[in-house]
Amino acid sequence: MKFIREYENISCRDVLQCVFELNKLDFNIYKTLKTIGEARADALANKMNKERSTVYRSLQKLTSCGLCMKKTKTIESGGYYHLYSCNNPKQVKKEMESCIDEWYKQMKKTLKDFEEELG
């Protein structure tokens, strides 16, 4: 089967990008943040040599899909900033497994109707 052969050498990176619909930049930001541990968007942008707004958009995406978390910190002189960090790998793995299981259930359900639809 052609489909199966194409995925014989699939990596964790491939699965992560597929499940959470991440592009290369999103993944690289995730990986860099994982290495740093915790960072502000501007510091991460400087480290990666990217625009702050570009990094911020990826961080929003990573946060919304549960790969990262955002903490708001208050500045004593007024104002605030956000610190981003990666969620626990076990938690991320559990979320990925849940997404894959849900996808599998949907595919099985769709296959039940295969003959009716394409009869």
Backbone bond lengths (Angstrom), bond angles and torsions (degrees), N, CA, C in turn:
res aa  C-N    CA-C-N  psi(-1)  N-CA   C-N-CA  omega(-1)  CA-C   N-CA-C  phi
1 M - - - 1.458 - - 1.528 109.40 -
2 K 1.277 115.59 127.58 1.465 121.17 -177.50 1.531 111.32 -62.03
3 F 1.322 117.76 -44.56 1.465 121.97 -177.26 1.527 111.29 -58.11
4 I 1.322 115.80 -46.67 1.466 120.60 -178.58 1.519 110.57 -63.96
5 R 1.322 118.14 -44.07 1.459 121.58 -178.76 1.526 112.10 -62.00
6 E 1.305 117.00 -35.36 1.467 119.95 179.46 1.522 111.80 -63.86
7 Y 1.307 116.83 -24.48 1.467 120.42 -176.30 1.527 113.23 -108.51
8 E 1.319 117.76 12.85 1.455 120.49 177.78 1.524 112.15 -62.54
9 N 1.325 117.12 -34.35 1.463 121.56 -177.17 1.528 112.16 -107.09
10 I 1.307 116.70 30.05 1.467 120.31 -178.59 1.531 109.59 -67.29
11 S 1.325 115.85 141.65 1.463 121.23 -179.11 1.529 110.38 -107.15
12 C 1.312 115.56 168.62 1.470 120.54 175.48 1.526 109.96 -59.43
13 R 1.325 115.94 -39.27 1.462 120.94 178.18 1.528 110.27 -58.37
14 D 1.337 116.98 -44.94 1.458 121.07 179.98 1.533 111.31 -60.50
15 V 1.323 115.83 -43.82 1.465 120.34 -179.07 1.527 110.05 -65.68
16 L 1.308 116.77 -45.39 1.464 121.40 179.61 1.530 110.44 -59.17
17 Q 1.325 116.78 -46.60 1.461 120.60 -179.66 1.528 111.04 -64.77
18 C 1.311 117.07 -39.92 1.462 120.57 -178.93 1.532 111.84 -68.91
19 V 1.319 116.42 -50.08 1.461 120.97 -176.36 1.524 112.07 -61.49
20 F 1.334 116.65 -42.27 1.455 120.22 -175.98 1.526 113.62 -100.88
21 E 1.343 116.72 6.94 1.459 122.68 178.79 1.526 111.98 54.84
22 L 1.323 115.65 48.62 1.457 121.63 -179.68 1.521 110.59 -93.22
23 N 1.326 116.56 143.78 1.457 120.41 171.83 1.534 107.94 -92.69
24 K 1.318 116.66 179.96 1.470 120.05 -177.10 1.521 111.91 -61.00
25 L 1.327 116.36 -42.04 1.464 119.56 -179.68 1.523 110.95 -63.00
26 D 1.331 117.26 -45.25 1.465 120.66 177.98 1.526 110.38 -56.10
27 F 1.325 115.70 -46.45 1.462 119.85 -179.53 1.526 111.34 -63.49
28 N 1.333 117.05 -43.67 1.469 120.46 -179.75 1.528 111.63 -64.06
29 I 1.321 116.68 -37.49 1.466 120.41 176.98 1.527 109.54 -66.00
30 Y 1.322 116.37 -43.24 1.464 120.70 177.49 1.531 110.43 -59.10
31 K 1.319 116.18 -47.73 1.463 120.93 -177.77 1.536 111.14 -64.59
32 T 1.328 117.23 -41.76 1.464 121.19 179.05 1.524 110.34 -65.22
33 L 1.317 116.98 -44.22 1.460 121.09 178.87 1.527 110.36 -62.95
34 K 1.320 116.57 -38.06 1.458 120.46 178.20 1.531 110.27 -61.51
35 T 1.325 116.83 -38.31 1.463 122.19 179.27 1.529 111.08 -69.40
36 I 1.342 116.39 -43.00 1.467 121.59 -178.13 1.528 110.80 -70.72
37 G 1.310 115.79 -42.49 1.458 120.52 -178.48 1.519 112.69 105.46
38 E 1.307 117.33 -53.75 1.465 121.61 -178.78 1.517 107.47 -157.46
39 A 1.332 117.57 135.86 1.466 119.01 -177.73 1.515 111.17 -160.32
40 R 1.318 114.29 156.58 1.459 121.94 170.92 1.523 107.70 -82.89
41 A 1.318 116.81 158.31 1.462 121.28 -179.42 1.523 111.18 -60.58
42 D 1.331 117.69 -40.91 1.466 120.13 -178.03 1.529 111.87 -67.55
43 A 1.335 117.49 -38.22 1.467 120.90 178.87 1.528 110.29 -67.65
44 L 1.315 115.83 -40.11 1.457 120.63 178.42 1.532 110.50 -66.11
45 A 1.315 116.44 -40.16 1.468 121.12 177.66 1.524 110.71 -61.97
46 N 1.321 117.24 -43.69 1.472 120.98 177.75 1.520 110.92 -61.78
47 K 1.319 116.55 -44.17 1.468 120.69 -179.00 1.525 111.30 -62.90
48 M 1.326 116.14 -36.85 1.467 120.55 -176.61 1.528 112.88 -93.01
49 N 1.333 116.12 -3.58 1.459 121.08 -178.33 1.535 111.60 59.67
50 K 1.326 115.28 46.28 1.469 123.11 179.74 1.516 108.89 -126.52
51 E 1.329 115.92 162.77 1.469 120.63 175.17 1.522 109.53 -67.75
52 R 1.336 116.37 142.22 1.461 121.02 -179.58 1.531 111.05 -58.73
53 S 1.321 117.09 -41.73 1.466 120.43 -177.96 1.532 111.53 -64.24
54 T 1.321 117.01 -35.37 1.468 121.75 177.84 1.521 110.37 -66.13
55 V 1.312 116.13 -46.02 1.468 121.38 178.78 1.521 109.54 -65.28
56 Y 1.317 117.29 -40.72 1.463 121.38 -179.77 1.535 110.75 -60.68
57 R 1.337 117.76 -42.96 1.471 120.90 178.68 1.534 110.81 -61.03
58 S 1.322 116.49 -43.18 1.468 119.29 177.85 1.522 111.00 -65.08
59 L 1.324 117.14 -40.28 1.464 120.25 178.20 1.524 111.45 -62.98
60 Q 1.327 116.92 -37.88 1.466 120.33 176.12 1.526 110.34 -61.80
61 K 1.325 116.17 -43.32 1.464 121.25 179.25 1.531 110.23 -64.44
62 L 1.319 116.80 -45.76 1.471 121.18 -179.80 1.529 111.29 -63.46
63 T 1.315 116.28 -35.49 1.461 121.13 178.76 1.527 110.38 -71.52
64 S 1.326 116.57 -43.52 1.465 119.71 -177.17 1.523 112.60 -66.79
65 C 1.332 117.73 -28.38 1.469 119.16 179.19 1.525 112.30 -93.32
66 G 1.323 117.49 3.13 1.462 120.71 173.16 1.519 116.29 88.62
67 L 1.321 117.54 8.07 1.459 119.52 178.29 1.520 112.01 -81.01
68 C 1.321 116.52 -29.41 1.464 121.82 -179.08 1.512 110.12 -129.41
69 M 1.324 114.99 165.32 1.462 120.01 174.00 1.523 109.23 -129.35
70 K 1.302 114.19 155.67 1.461 121.52 -176.91 1.523 108.84 -121.70
71 K 1.333 115.40 128.82 1.466 121.53 175.19 1.519 107.70 -113.06
72 T 1.309 116.36 137.24 1.457 121.25 176.60 1.519 108.96 -97.40
73 K 1.319 116.52 127.25 1.458 123.12 179.91 1.524 108.80 -115.03
74 T 1.323 116.05 139.46 1.457 122.02 179.28 1.524 110.22 -94.11
75 I 1.320 114.86 138.04 1.459 121.17 175.86 1.528 107.15 -92.56
76 E 1.338 117.44 131.45 1.466 121.85 -176.00 1.528 112.66 -56.26
77 S 1.315 116.95 -38.11 1.462 120.13 -178.03 1.530 112.30 -80.42
78 G 1.306 116.78 -0.21 1.462 121.75 179.46 1.514 111.50 118.19
79 G 1.297 116.15 144.71 1.449 121.16 179.92 1.525 112.08 97.72
80 Y 1.306 114.79 -173.68 1.460 120.74 -178.79 1.531 109.48 -156.47
81 Y 1.322 115.24 169.87 1.454 121.97 174.13 1.521 108.18 -149.01
82 H 1.334 116.06 166.33 1.456 121.17 -179.22 1.524 110.17 -112.57
83 L 1.310 115.42 137.32 1.463 122.38 173.01 1.524 107.89 -110.41
84 Y 1.317 116.09 132.41 1.461 121.99 -179.19 1.520 109.70 -110.91
85 S 1.316 115.28 143.88 1.462 121.21 175.20 1.527 108.11 -148.66
86 C 1.320 115.86 160.66 1.466 121.29 179.80 1.522 110.24 -84.58
87 N 1.308 115.77 144.08 1.455 120.59 175.41 1.525 109.54 -71.87
88 N 1.299 114.97 162.98 1.462 123.04 179.51 1.533 109.81 -56.00
89 P 1.344 117.81 132.56 1.470 120.86 -179.98 1.527 113.49 -56.82
90 K 1.318 117.90 -33.39 1.469 120.35 177.97 1.525 110.64 -64.74
91 Q 1.330 116.30 -38.93 1.462 121.71 178.98 1.535 109.73 -67.37
92 V 1.325 116.69 -42.04 1.464 121.44 179.13 1.529 109.87 -64.10
93 K 1.320 116.42 -43.55 1.468 120.91 178.82 1.521 110.78 -61.12
94 K 1.315 116.28 -42.81 1.464 120.89 179.45 1.533 110.56 -61.74
95 E 1.322 117.16 -42.15 1.465 121.53 178.40 1.531 110.81 -64.89
96 M 1.332 116.31 -40.79 1.462 120.04 178.18 1.530 110.63 -63.67
97 E 1.320 116.84 -43.97 1.466 120.62 178.63 1.521 110.85 -60.39
98 S 1.314 116.42 -40.68 1.459 121.02 178.77 1.536 110.68 -62.78
99 C 1.325 117.00 -44.56 1.470 121.55 178.54 1.521 111.21 -62.72
100 I 1.331 116.66 -43.14 1.467 121.25 -179.69 1.526 110.33 -66.28
101 D 1.329 117.11 -42.02 1.467 120.84 177.97 1.528 110.67 -61.92
102 E 1.314 116.70 -42.06 1.469 121.17 179.15 1.529 110.25 -64.25
103 W 1.337 116.82 -42.10 1.457 121.56 178.18 1.529 109.66 -61.89
104 Y 1.334 116.57 -44.29 1.454 121.16 -179.51 1.538 111.17 -61.04
105 K 1.323 116.89 -44.59 1.473 120.91 178.14 1.521 110.65 -59.16
106 Q 1.325 115.96 -42.09 1.467 120.35 -179.71 1.531 110.89 -65.96
107 M 1.319 117.70 -39.51 1.466 121.52 178.65 1.528 110.48 -65.56
108 K 1.332 117.44 -42.04 1.471 121.20 178.40 1.534 110.12 -62.94
109 K 1.309 116.24 -41.97 1.468 120.90 178.97 1.530 110.24 -63.63
110 T 1.315 116.04 -42.33 1.463 120.83 179.50 1.527 110.78 -64.16
111 L 1.329 116.83 -39.81 1.464 120.40 -179.95 1.523 112.57 -65.77
112 K 1.314 117.77 -28.35 1.457 120.82 176.94 1.530 110.56 -61.24
113 D 1.332 115.87 -33.15 1.464 121.02 -178.65 1.529 112.48 -92.74
114 F 1.310 117.78 4.96 1.469 123.04 -173.76 1.531 112.27 -56.52
115 E 1.320 117.03 -51.85 1.467 120.54 -176.98 1.513 111.75 -65.77
116 E 1.324 117.58 -38.32 1.459 121.04 178.83 1.525 111.60 -63.90
117 E 1.336 115.42 -44.10 1.456 119.56 -177.54 1.514 113.36 -72.39
118 L 1.336 116.67 -40.63 1.461 119.66 -175.08 1.524 113.85 -108.33
119 G 1.364 115.14 -3.47 1.440 125.44 -179.58 1.430 117.17 -9.17
